[in-house]
Every structure is written in C-alpha cells, then in structure tokens.
Amino acid sequence: MAGDSKKLQPIIIKRIKKGGHGHHGGAWKIAYADFVTAMMAFFLLMWLLGSTTEGDKKGIADYFNSPLKIAMMGGSGSGDSSSILKGGGTDLSRSSGQVKSGELEAKKRTLNLQALKAEQKRAEMARLQSIKEKVEDVLAANPKLAAMRSQIRLDMTADGLRIQIVDEQNRAMFDSGSAVVQPHMRELLREIGAVLAEVPNRLTLEGHTDAQRFAAGDRGYGNWELSSDRANASRRELVAGGLPDEHVLRVQGLASSQLIEPGDPANPANRRISIIVMNREAEQRVLEPAAPAEPEAAPAASPEFVDRKVVEPVSTFVPPAR
C-alpha cells in the first residue's frame, strides 16, 4: 500500500517568472570607451598644437599640401626646429635635436626682426660704399674731372651717401646770382648721373648759397629762390646723363641755412650742390611722414582768471642772411 501511495503523489513543477527589463549585454561599455578615447585624443591634439612652434606648423602644412615636393627637396623633420618638444630622431638615446646621417647636428638659427633689419642695413651700407668707390673711379679716369677732385666731397650720413660739389674761388659752378650751369659742372653732373642710373636708391638734391644778400634784399628774388633753381638745374643735368627722373625724390633749396663754414659766411665753399643717395630709412621718412601728434587738452581755467584777457606774444620770422 505504501508503494501505491508514492506512485499516486502528484508531481509539482514550479516555474519562476522574473519581472523587469531584460539583459542588455556590454555594448554600452564599448561605446563609452570609444568616447573617452576620442576625448583624450582631442585634448592631446590641442596640447600638441599649443606647444608647437609656428615653423613646425608651417612645415607640417606644407608637407600635407605637397608631400612629394617636400620629400624631393630633402626637408628636415621637426627635430631640427626650436620646438618645445625635443626629439632625438632615429636615435632614442638623444634628448634634443634630430640626429641626421653622419652624426651632423643641425645649427639652430633664430631670426628676429631686429637681426633682419641689421642685416639689411649692413648690405645697404656696403652697396653705398661701392657707389662711393665707383664715383671716385670715374673722377680719376677722366682728366677733366680729376682737376675738380678738390671740389667734390663724399661722405656717409644718417640719410645715406652724400656727394657734395662745392665752389672754389677760381672755379665756380654757377655765375654769381645765376642758376645757369657752367660747362665743366655740366660734364661732372652728367657723369655722376650715369653712375647713379644703375642704383635703385632714390635721391635728394639740395642747393646751398653763401650768406651774401641780393641788392633788392629778401623781398624779391633772393637766396631761397636761387638755391632752389640751382638744385633743379642740377637735377636736369643728372637726368640728361642717364638718371631716371623717377629716382629723384626731393629737390629743395636751403639758401644759407646750413653753412659749411659758419665762421666765414661768405666763403665760396658754402655755395654747393648736395646729392644724397638715400638709404631705406631716409626714403621711408620722406614717403611715410609721421602722423600728426594729437593736440593736448587745454587746462581748465580757474574761476579767478576767467575774466582776464590773455595777450599772446607775436613771433616775427626773420629769414637767414645769405
């Protein structure tokens, strides 16, 4: 009976149903890891761009624009530049500079604006010095002009090479009170014009007189007009000798305001023509004049001085004597 009762017991199967959402797996972890990796790469790129020099940036841009051209030119890598990130090239034991074939270390050269200007100034000074020597050679080669060597003065000034032709007692460049060029002066100016025609520098011509006044004084034709006319007559002879007219930047008459012999205002050496072969700085000063200074604000008047009348002194201009 006991065996029959065991056979008759029912078999109960319990099925447990779990509620809630199903299992998603690990796909979100992979997406999150990719996002973190991308952000790390982005910040690393920003740091590299901020710490790379302009020269390296330009080199990288040139390489990606034309990689074949840069490769054929044999360009150096970024280890040669003054970059913040030092590299040893193929030799990882080095901490700075790229190691080239043959263990030759590239010389680092940092160019700045001041060094570039100084280099240009030295080159220009050398060119002006060669012009000076060429003018001296032309004078020495011509017997007629060699006789006038004592009347020609060449020197370097802050504006460039200055060629001065001065009067002598027995050999005047112009007749007294006249702007007509003498024959020997005409030949000299044309020879100088032929030399200066090969020079790209611009010129300034200055006319000077002595301190002797005209009979009519300064009311009519005076030293200012005479010095200007003589400078312009000299310009015409330079152009006739081959000097391009556009090379002349300025022609001015200074009368007797700049005497060579201040102690002897009537000295013939004070009568002269100055030809200045201008350097770059002098040209810029003429072509790009400085901006006018802003007027200063007038101080506020005190109440106790408001009703007073201010009389300003009158200045009288007296032109210099010839």
VEXMAR-214297 format. One record per residue (C-alpha): z, y, x; residue in one letter; residue number from 0. Coordinates in Angstrom, 2 decimals. Example, Ala and Ser with C-alpha at 12.3 -4.5 7.8 and 13.67 -1.06 7.14 Angstrom:
VEXMAR-214297
REC / zz / yy / xx / aa / i
REC / 7.80 / -4.50 / 12.30 / A / 0
REC / 7.14 / -1.06 / 13.67 / S / 1
This chain:
VEXMAR-214297
REC / zz / yy / xx / aa / i
REC / 0.00 / 0.00 / 0.00 / M / 0
REC / 0.84 / 2.30 / 2.83 / A / 1
REC / -2.61 / 1.80 / 4.32 / G / 2
REC / -4.22 / 2.55 / 0.97 / D / 3
REC / -2.30 / 5.82 / 0.61 / S / 4
REC / -3.53 / 7.01 / 4.03 / K / 5
REC / -7.07 / 6.35 / 3.01 / K / 6
REC / -6.70 / 8.33 / -0.15 / L / 7
REC / -5.35 / 11.53 / 1.55 / Q / 8
REC / -7.92 / 14.34 / 1.30 / P / 9
REC / -9.36 / 15.93 / 4.48 / I / 10
REC / -8.87 / 19.72 / 4.51 / I / 11
REC / -11.19 / 21.85 / 6.73 / I / 12
REC / -10.04 / 25.41 / 7.34 / K / 13
REC / -12.78 / 27.97 / 8.09 / R / 14
REC / -11.58 / 31.27 / 9.53 / I / 15
REC / -13.86 / 34.23 / 8.96 / K / 16
REC / -13.38 / 37.16 / 11.39 / K / 17
REC / -13.83 / 40.63 / 9.95 / G / 18
REC / -15.03 / 43.89 / 11.69 / G / 19
REC / -18.12 / 44.59 / 13.81 / H / 20
REC / -19.99 / 42.09 / 15.84 / G / 21
REC / -20.09 / 41.85 / 19.66 / H / 22
REC / -22.41 / 44.45 / 21.39 / H / 23
REC / -22.56 / 42.96 / 24.86 / G / 24
REC / -22.61 / 45.05 / 28.21 / G / 25
REC / -25.81 / 47.11 / 27.74 / A / 26
REC / -23.87 / 50.39 / 27.39 / W / 27
REC / -22.28 / 49.86 / 30.79 / K / 28
REC / -25.68 / 49.71 / 32.45 / I / 29
REC / -26.82 / 52.91 / 30.72 / A / 30
REC / -23.62 / 54.71 / 31.75 / Y / 31
REC / -24.02 / 53.56 / 35.35 / A / 32
REC / -27.59 / 54.86 / 35.41 / D / 33
REC / -26.42 / 58.23 / 34.06 / F / 34
REC / -23.67 / 58.55 / 36.70 / V / 35
REC / -26.14 / 57.59 / 39.44 / T / 36
REC / -28.64 / 60.21 / 38.26 / A / 37
REC / -25.97 / 62.92 / 38.18 / M / 38
REC / -24.81 / 62.00 / 41.68 / M / 39
REC / -28.40 / 62.17 / 42.95 / A / 40
REC / -28.88 / 65.55 / 41.25 / F / 41
REC / -25.78 / 67.09 / 42.83 / F / 42
REC / -26.74 / 65.60 / 46.21 / L / 43
REC / -30.17 / 67.23 / 45.90 / L / 44
REC / -28.60 / 70.59 / 45.04 / M / 45
REC / -26.31 / 70.36 / 48.07 / W / 46
REC / -29.21 / 69.49 / 50.38 / L / 47
REC / -31.28 / 72.41 / 49.10 / L / 48
REC / -28.39 / 74.79 / 49.59 / G / 49
REC / -27.77 / 73.68 / 53.17 / S / 50
REC / -31.43 / 73.54 / 54.31 / T / 51
REC / -32.96 / 76.43 / 56.23 / T / 52
REC / -35.98 / 78.36 / 54.98 / E / 53
REC / -38.11 / 76.99 / 57.81 / G / 54
REC / -37.36 / 73.40 / 56.79 / D / 55
REC / -38.12 / 74.16 / 53.15 / K / 56
REC / -41.48 / 75.65 / 54.08 / K / 57
REC / -42.26 / 72.66 / 56.30 / G / 58
REC / -41.45 / 70.22 / 53.53 / I / 59
REC / -43.56 / 72.18 / 51.03 / A / 60
REC / -46.49 / 72.31 / 53.45 / D / 61
REC / -46.24 / 68.58 / 54.03 / Y / 62
REC / -46.37 / 67.71 / 50.33 / F / 63
REC / -49.22 / 70.20 / 49.77 / N / 64
REC / -51.38 / 68.78 / 52.57 / S / 65
REC / -49.73 / 65.79 / 54.28 / P / 66
REC / -52.89 / 64.74 / 56.14 / L / 67
REC / -53.34 / 68.19 / 57.67 / K / 68
REC / -49.72 / 68.36 / 58.84 / I / 69
REC / -49.93 / 64.86 / 60.30 / A / 70
REC / -53.12 / 65.70 / 62.24 / M / 71
REC / -51.53 / 68.87 / 63.61 / M / 72
REC / -48.71 / 66.84 / 65.07 / G / 73
REC / -45.95 / 68.78 / 63.37 / G / 74
REC / -42.34 / 68.15 / 64.30 / S / 75
REC / -39.69 / 66.90 / 61.96 / G / 76
REC / -36.76 / 68.83 / 60.60 / S / 77
REC / -34.57 / 67.79 / 63.54 / G / 78
REC / -36.26 / 70.47 / 65.69 / D / 79
REC / -35.20 / 73.35 / 63.48 / S / 80
REC / -31.91 / 75.16 / 63.37 / S / 81
REC / -30.77 / 73.23 / 60.31 / S / 82
REC / -27.18 / 72.78 / 59.26 / I / 83
REC / -27.78 / 69.05 / 59.05 / L / 84
REC / -28.13 / 67.85 / 62.62 / K / 85
REC / -30.14 / 64.73 / 63.26 / G / 86
REC / -30.96 / 62.60 / 66.27 / G / 87
REC / -34.37 / 61.44 / 65.13 / G / 88
REC / -35.03 / 57.84 / 66.06 / T / 89
REC / -32.05 / 57.78 / 68.43 / D / 90
REC / -28.98 / 57.47 / 66.18 / L / 91
REC / -26.62 / 57.94 / 69.13 / S / 92
REC / -27.59 / 61.62 / 69.32 / R / 93
REC / -25.76 / 64.06 / 67.07 / S / 94
REC / -28.08 / 67.07 / 67.34 / S / 95
REC / -31.79 / 67.69 / 67.71 / G / 96
REC / -34.68 / 65.30 / 67.22 / Q / 97
REC / -35.45 / 63.12 / 70.21 / V / 98
REC / -39.15 / 63.13 / 70.97 / K / 99
REC / -41.17 / 60.75 / 73.08 / S / 100
REC / -40.30 / 61.10 / 76.74 / G / 101
REC / -36.80 / 62.44 / 76.03 / E / 102
REC / -38.09 / 66.05 / 75.91 / L / 103
REC / -35.77 / 68.32 / 73.99 / E / 104
REC / -37.49 / 71.00 / 71.96 / A / 105
REC / -36.42 / 74.54 / 72.68 / K / 106
REC / -34.97 / 76.30 / 69.71 / K / 107
REC / -36.19 / 79.81 / 69.22 / R / 108
REC / -34.76 / 82.10 / 66.61 / T / 109
REC / -36.96 / 85.09 / 65.82 / L / 110
REC / -35.47 / 88.05 / 64.07 / N / 111
REC / -36.87 / 91.40 / 63.04 / L / 112
REC / -35.36 / 93.33 / 65.94 / Q / 113
REC / -36.79 / 90.95 / 68.54 / A / 114
REC / -40.21 / 91.13 / 66.90 / L / 115
REC / -40.18 / 94.94 / 66.94 / K / 116
REC / -39.10 / 94.97 / 70.57 / A / 117
REC / -41.93 / 92.60 / 71.47 / E / 118
REC / -44.47 / 94.77 / 69.65 / Q / 119
REC / -43.12 / 97.88 / 71.37 / K / 120
REC / -43.46 / 96.28 / 74.81 / R / 121
REC / -47.02 / 95.20 / 74.06 / A / 122
REC / -47.92 / 98.66 / 72.82 / E / 123
REC / -46.37 / 100.29 / 75.87 / M / 124
REC / -48.43 / 98.03 / 78.11 / A / 125
REC / -51.59 / 98.99 / 76.21 / R / 126
REC / -50.85 / 102.70 / 76.53 / L / 127
REC / -50.18 / 102.25 / 80.23 / Q / 128
REC / -53.58 / 100.59 / 80.63 / S / 129
REC / -55.18 / 103.56 / 78.81 / I / 130
REC / -53.49 / 105.92 / 81.23 / K / 131
REC / -54.82 / 103.99 / 84.21 / E / 132
REC / -58.32 / 103.92 / 82.72 / K / 133
REC / -58.34 / 107.70 / 82.24 / V / 134
REC / -57.26 / 108.13 / 85.85 / E / 135
REC / -60.07 / 105.82 / 86.99 / D / 136
REC / -62.64 / 107.81 / 85.01 / V / 137
REC / -61.44 / 111.06 / 86.58 / L / 138
REC / -61.53 / 109.57 / 90.06 / A / 139
REC / -65.05 / 108.14 / 89.61 / A / 140
REC / -66.60 / 111.49 / 88.57 / N / 141
REC / -66.69 / 114.06 / 91.42 / P / 142
REC / -66.86 / 116.98 / 88.99 / K / 143
REC / -63.86 / 115.78 / 87.04 / L / 144
REC / -61.96 / 114.86 / 90.20 / A / 145
REC / -61.87 / 118.55 / 91.07 / A / 146
REC / -59.94 / 119.14 / 87.81 / M / 147
REC / -57.34 / 116.47 / 88.53 / R / 148
REC / -54.66 / 119.09 / 89.16 / S / 149
REC / -55.15 / 120.42 / 85.62 / Q / 150
REC / -54.61 / 117.06 / 83.94 / I / 151
REC / -51.12 / 115.72 / 83.32 / R / 152
REC / -50.50 / 112.25 / 81.89 / L / 153
REC / -47.05 / 111.10 / 80.85 / D / 154
REC / -45.32 / 108.83 / 78.34 / M / 155
REC / -43.36 / 110.41 / 75.50 / T / 156
REC / -41.48 / 109.11 / 72.49 / A / 157
REC / -44.70 / 109.53 / 70.43 / D / 158
REC / -46.98 / 107.75 / 72.91 / G / 159
REC / -49.30 / 108.65 / 75.80 / L / 160
REC / -49.71 / 112.42 / 76.23 / R / 161
REC / -52.78 / 113.80 / 78.01 / I / 162
REC / -52.39 / 117.50 / 78.77 / Q / 163
REC / -55.19 / 119.73 / 80.07 / I / 164
REC / -53.72 / 122.98 / 81.39 / V / 165
REC / -55.31 / 126.21 / 82.55 / D / 166
REC / -55.44 / 127.42 / 86.11 / E / 167
REC / -55.85 / 130.97 / 87.30 / Q / 168
REC / -59.36 / 130.38 / 88.63 / N / 169
REC / -60.44 / 127.66 / 86.19 / R / 170
REC / -59.81 / 128.44 / 82.52 / A / 171
REC / -60.63 / 126.07 / 79.70 / M / 172
REC / -61.44 / 128.94 / 77.32 / F / 173
REC / -62.22 / 132.59 / 77.75 / D / 174
REC / -59.34 / 134.95 / 77.06 / S / 175
REC / -58.78 / 135.21 / 73.32 / G / 176
REC / -61.68 / 132.82 / 72.60 / S / 177
REC / -61.96 / 129.26 / 71.27 / A / 178
REC / -65.35 / 128.56 / 72.89 / V / 179
REC / -65.06 / 125.55 / 75.22 / V / 180
REC / -66.16 / 126.07 / 78.83 / Q / 181
REC / -68.86 / 123.68 / 80.19 / P / 182
REC / -66.55 / 121.89 / 82.63 / H / 183
REC / -63.95 / 121.48 / 79.86 / M / 184
REC / -66.63 / 120.12 / 77.53 / R / 185
REC / -67.59 / 117.42 / 80.02 / E / 186
REC / -63.98 / 116.44 / 80.57 / L / 187
REC / -63.20 / 116.16 / 76.86 / L / 188
REC / -66.28 / 114.04 / 76.19 / R / 189
REC / -65.36 / 111.63 / 78.99 / E / 190
REC / -61.84 / 111.30 / 77.56 / I / 191
REC / -63.31 / 110.82 / 74.08 / G / 192
REC / -65.43 / 107.91 / 75.35 / A / 193
REC / -62.32 / 106.23 / 76.78 / V / 194
REC / -60.21 / 106.77 / 73.65 / L / 195
REC / -63.02 / 105.48 / 71.41 / A / 196
REC / -62.07 / 101.95 / 72.48 / E / 197
REC / -58.42 / 102.42 / 71.47 / V / 198
REC / -57.27 / 101.70 / 67.87 / P / 199
REC / -54.38 / 104.17 / 68.08 / N / 200
REC / -54.54 / 107.44 / 66.16 / R / 201
REC / -54.46 / 110.82 / 67.92 / L / 202
REC / -52.69 / 114.13 / 67.56 / T / 203
REC / -54.27 / 117.27 / 69.07 / L / 204
REC / -52.10 / 120.29 / 69.86 / E / 205
REC / -53.21 / 123.72 / 71.01 / G / 206
REC / -50.86 / 125.94 / 73.04 / H / 207
REC / -51.12 / 129.54 / 74.26 / T / 208
REC / -49.07 / 131.76 / 76.51 / D / 209
REC / -46.76 / 134.48 / 75.22 / A / 210
REC / -49.15 / 137.42 / 75.59 / Q / 211
REC / -49.78 / 139.17 / 72.29 / R / 212
REC / -53.08 / 140.32 / 70.90 / F / 213
REC / -53.78 / 144.04 / 70.79 / A / 214
REC / -53.58 / 144.02 / 66.98 / A / 215
REC / -50.26 / 142.15 / 67.07 / G / 216
REC / -49.49 / 139.30 / 64.69 / D / 217
REC / -50.86 / 140.96 / 61.56 / R / 218
REC / -54.45 / 139.85 / 62.14 / G / 219
REC / -55.90 / 137.14 / 64.31 / Y / 220
REC / -53.10 / 136.01 / 66.65 / G / 221
REC / -51.87 / 133.19 / 68.83 / N / 222
REC / -51.26 / 130.84 / 65.91 / W / 223
REC / -54.88 / 131.07 / 64.78 / E / 224
REC / -56.17 / 130.93 / 68.36 / L / 225
REC / -54.20 / 127.79 / 69.26 / S / 226
REC / -55.39 / 126.06 / 66.08 / S / 227
REC / -59.02 / 126.97 / 66.72 / D / 228
REC / -58.83 / 125.73 / 70.31 / R / 229
REC / -57.32 / 122.41 / 69.23 / A / 230
REC / -60.06 / 121.96 / 66.62 / N / 231
REC / -62.78 / 122.87 / 69.15 / A / 232
REC / -61.36 / 120.20 / 71.47 / S / 233
REC / -61.47 / 117.71 / 68.61 / R / 234
REC / -65.19 / 118.36 / 68.13 / R / 235
REC / -65.87 / 117.68 / 71.82 / E / 236
REC / -63.89 / 114.42 / 71.71 / L / 237
REC / -65.92 / 113.30 / 68.69 / V / 238
REC / -69.13 / 114.27 / 70.50 / A / 239
REC / -68.04 / 111.99 / 73.34 / G / 240
REC / -67.85 / 108.98 / 71.00 / G / 241
REC / -64.38 / 109.19 / 69.45 / L / 242
REC / -64.45 / 108.16 / 65.75 / P / 243
REC / -63.48 / 111.10 / 63.60 / D / 244
REC / -61.00 / 108.97 / 61.61 / E / 245
REC / -58.98 / 108.33 / 64.77 / H / 246
REC / -57.78 / 111.93 / 64.71 / V / 247
REC / -54.70 / 112.02 / 62.52 / L / 248
REC / -53.47 / 115.57 / 63.06 / R / 249
REC / -54.72 / 118.83 / 64.61 / V / 250
REC / -52.21 / 121.65 / 64.95 / Q / 251
REC / -51.75 / 124.95 / 66.72 / G / 252
REC / -48.32 / 125.67 / 68.20 / L / 253
REC / -49.02 / 129.08 / 69.78 / A / 254
REC / -46.33 / 129.77 / 72.40 / S / 255
REC / -43.53 / 127.83 / 70.68 / S / 256
REC / -43.48 / 125.11 / 73.37 / Q / 257
REC / -43.94 / 126.66 / 76.80 / L / 258
REC / -44.19 / 124.51 / 79.91 / I / 259
REC / -42.85 / 127.39 / 81.97 / E / 260
REC / -40.24 / 129.11 / 79.78 / P / 261
REC / -39.16 / 131.31 / 82.70 / G / 262
REC / -42.72 / 132.63 / 83.07 / D / 263
REC / -44.22 / 133.04 / 79.57 / P / 264
REC / -47.47 / 134.50 / 80.98 / A / 265
REC / -48.08 / 131.56 / 83.32 / N / 266
REC / -51.62 / 130.11 / 82.83 / P / 267
REC / -50.13 / 126.57 / 82.65 / A / 268
REC / -48.69 / 127.48 / 79.25 / N / 269
REC / -52.28 / 127.61 / 77.91 / R / 270
REC / -53.12 / 123.96 / 77.35 / R / 271
REC / -54.50 / 121.27 / 75.06 / I / 272
REC / -52.35 / 118.20 / 74.40 / S / 273
REC / -53.93 / 114.91 / 73.30 / I / 274
REC / -51.27 / 112.42 / 72.16 / I / 275
REC / -52.29 / 108.76 / 71.75 / V / 276
REC / -49.71 / 107.90 / 69.12 / M / 277
REC / -47.72 / 104.68 / 69.00 / N / 278
REC / -46.97 / 102.79 / 65.80 / R / 279
REC / -43.66 / 104.54 / 65.14 / E / 280
REC / -45.20 / 108.00 / 65.51 / A / 281
REC / -48.02 / 107.09 / 63.12 / E / 282
REC / -45.53 / 105.86 / 60.54 / Q / 283
REC / -43.54 / 109.08 / 60.80 / R / 284
REC / -46.69 / 111.09 / 60.01 / V / 285
REC / -48.17 / 108.80 / 57.35 / L / 286
REC / -44.88 / 107.95 / 55.63 / E / 287
REC / -42.74 / 111.08 / 55.60 / P / 288
REC / -39.08 / 110.63 / 54.81 / A / 289
REC / -38.04 / 111.05 / 51.20 / A / 290
REC / -36.52 / 114.47 / 50.46 / P / 291
REC / -32.77 / 114.50 / 50.51 / A / 292
REC / -31.02 / 114.81 / 47.18 / E / 293
REC / -29.58 / 118.28 / 46.63 / P / 294
REC / -25.85 / 118.43 / 46.94 / E / 295
REC / -23.92 / 119.28 / 43.83 / A / 296
REC / -22.70 / 122.84 / 43.78 / A / 297
REC / -18.91 / 123.12 / 43.89 / P / 298
REC / -17.26 / 124.19 / 40.71 / A / 299
REC / -16.42 / 127.88 / 40.68 / A / 300
REC / -12.78 / 128.83 / 40.40 / S / 301
REC / -11.87 / 130.93 / 37.36 / P / 302
REC / -10.68 / 133.76 / 39.57 / E / 303
REC / -14.15 / 134.07 / 41.23 / F / 304
REC / -16.35 / 133.64 / 38.16 / V / 305
REC / -16.83 / 137.35 / 37.58 / D / 306
REC / -17.55 / 138.21 / 41.20 / R / 307
REC / -21.12 / 138.87 / 42.34 / K / 308
REC / -22.18 / 136.87 / 45.40 / V / 309
REC / -24.67 / 138.58 / 47.71 / V / 310
REC / -26.53 / 136.14 / 50.00 / E / 311
REC / -27.74 / 137.32 / 53.42 / P / 312
REC / -31.51 / 137.75 / 53.77 / V / 313
REC / -33.08 / 135.99 / 56.77 / S / 314
REC / -36.08 / 137.57 / 58.46 / T / 315
REC / -38.64 / 135.35 / 60.22 / F / 316
REC / -39.91 / 136.76 / 63.47 / V / 317
REC / -42.89 / 134.80 / 64.94 / P / 318
REC / -42.58 / 133.97 / 68.64 / P / 319
REC / -44.37 / 136.14 / 71.16 / A / 320
REC / -47.49 / 134.93 / 72.92 / R / 321
